């Protein structure tokens, strides 16, 4: 049988801050062929080790709002006073070319993306191994003041409360295990009939032989 070409999918990875999703996403990109990380637009300042177009597309506030007014985003959010957004063209072009895309967003961003691409989205939620472990991680990140820590924990609990909006919910007890689990989800989702864009043509050819 001839090769069946696939449409790419959007795999959304969400979790409370501190649950390890950044590390997980990087490992999947490194270990799986045919998948790329969505590069977001942001209005925050570029850090010394960051590269334009690789880590983020860095924009001025007015540039971001221009893109927003032109309906260029699949989703956007205000995070601690800085704007972040996922470009529609950045994602849609890739999945049409058969490339899968990982998008790292919260539950609100997930809802927005699903409205635009309901048939192309697979939603994965990552839980921390325990709230105590999450408190430890967030405490280190917010060590400068207690108010920041309390705010981060409140946001984390709010994020977790939306777990039931996701297709898969996984606990990050071990990085290798959870990466393998997500890879299994990805490989299975690639085989769904609706993503095999040349399937009908292949079947017709098969029946003619």
N, C-alpha and C positions, 0 to 999 in steps of 0.2 A: 504493500500500500504506500502511496506517496505521502510525503511529509504534510502534516496539517498545521497551517500557520495559526497562531494565537493572537488575540487582542490582549494587550497588557491589562493589569489590574492595579488598583490603588489599595495598598495595605496600610491602614491607619493604625499607628501604635500610640496608645494613650496610657497615661499612668499619673499618679500623683508625683509631684516633684520629689526626687530622692529614691524612686523605686527602680532606677537603673535603665530607663528606656534609651538614653543617649548611647550608652555602652552597647546595648542590645542592637540598636539600629546600625551602629558602626560595624559590628561583627557580621551581621547579615549581609551588609553591602560587601564586606571583604570575602565572605565565604560562598555567596550565591551569584551565579552568572545571570545576566539579563535583568538586573534590578538596580535602580538608582535611587538616591535620596533626593527628595524634593528640596530645592533651594529656595528658601523663603526671602521675602523682601522685609527689611526692617529699617526703622528710623533711628535705632540706637547707634552709637559711635562704633566704628571698626576697631577691634583690638589689634595689637601688634602682630600676633601670629595668624590673623585671619586674612583670607584671600577673597577678593571681590568675585562673585560668581561661583565660588566653591563652597564657602561657608554661608554667605548671605549675599543678597543684592542690597547694598547700602544706599538708602535714599534720604533726601531731606523730607521734612514733614509735608511741605507743599507738593513735592513730587509723589509721595505716597497717596495723598488725598486726590491728586489728579488721576492716578491709576484707579483709585476707588470710585471716583465719579464716572470713569469710563467703563466700569463694570469688568475690570480685568482680574478680579480675585475670585477664587473658589471659596475662600474664607479669609477672615481677618480678625484681629483682636488687639485690644489695648492691654499690654502687660506691664504693670508698674510704670505707667506713663509713656511707654514706648510702643509704637505700632508694629505689628507683625502681620504678614499676609502670604497666602499661597497663590501664586500666579496660575490662572486658568490655563493659559497657553503652555506654560512650563510642564504641566501635568498631562493635559489632553493630547498634546503632540506626541509625547512619549508612549502613552498607552495605545495610541493608534498605530504606532510603529512596532508594537509588540513588546515594549519595554515595561516592566513592572516598576511601580514607584512607591517608595515608603514615605509616608507623611507623618510627621511627629506633631500632633496637635491635641488639644484638650477636648472635652466632651462637647463644648460649644462649637469648636471648629469642625468636629466630626459631623455634627448635625448639618452644618452649612454645606460641607462637601457632599454629604449624602443626598442633599436636595438637588445638587447639580449633576451628580453621577451615581444615581441609585443602583444601577446594574453593574457598576464597575468597582464597587467598594467592598473590602473585607475589613472588619473592625476587630481589633485585638486590644484587650485591656490588661495591663500589667499591675498586679497587686504586690505590695511589699511582703516579705515573710512574716512580719509582725508590726504592730504599731510602735512597739518599743524600739525596733530597729529603725523604723522611719523617723522617730523622734531623735534618735542618735544622729542620723545622717543630716536631718534638717537643722538640728542644733549646731552642728559643725558649720553648716553653710550660713547660719544666721547668728553666729557667735558674737556679732558686734552689739546686739541688743535683744532683750527679751521680747519686746513688742514685735519685732520682725519675725522671731521664732513662732510666736503665738499666731501671727497672721498666716505664716506658711503652713502651720499645722491645720488651721481652719480651712484653708484652701484645699489642702490634701484630703481632708475628710469630705469636703463637698465634692471633689473630683471622684472619690471612691463611691459616693452615693449614686453615681450614674453608671455603675458597672453593668446594669441590666439592659443598657442600650447597645451592648456590644455582642458580636457573634461568638467571640471566644474570650474567656477570662482565665488568665494564667497567673500562678504565683511564682515570683522570682526568688526561689530558694537557692538556685545554682545557675550561674550565667550560661554554662555550656548546655545544661538541660533545657532551659527556656529558649535558647537560640535554636536548638534542635527541634523543639516543639513548633516554633514559628516557621521554621524551614519546612516541616511536614505540612503545616497548614497551607503555606505558599505553593508547594508542589501539587497538593491536592486541588487547590483552587484553580491552578493553571489548566487542569484537565476538565473543568466544567464545560458542558456542551455549548453553552451560550458564549464561551470565550474562544471556541475553536471556529474561527471565522471562515475557514475554507472547508469545513466539515461536509456541508451539503454537496459541494462540488466534488469532493473526494469520494463520497458515498456513491454519487451518480456514476463516476468513473469506474468505481469498483463493480457496480452492477452491470456495466457494459462489458466488462472483461469476461 
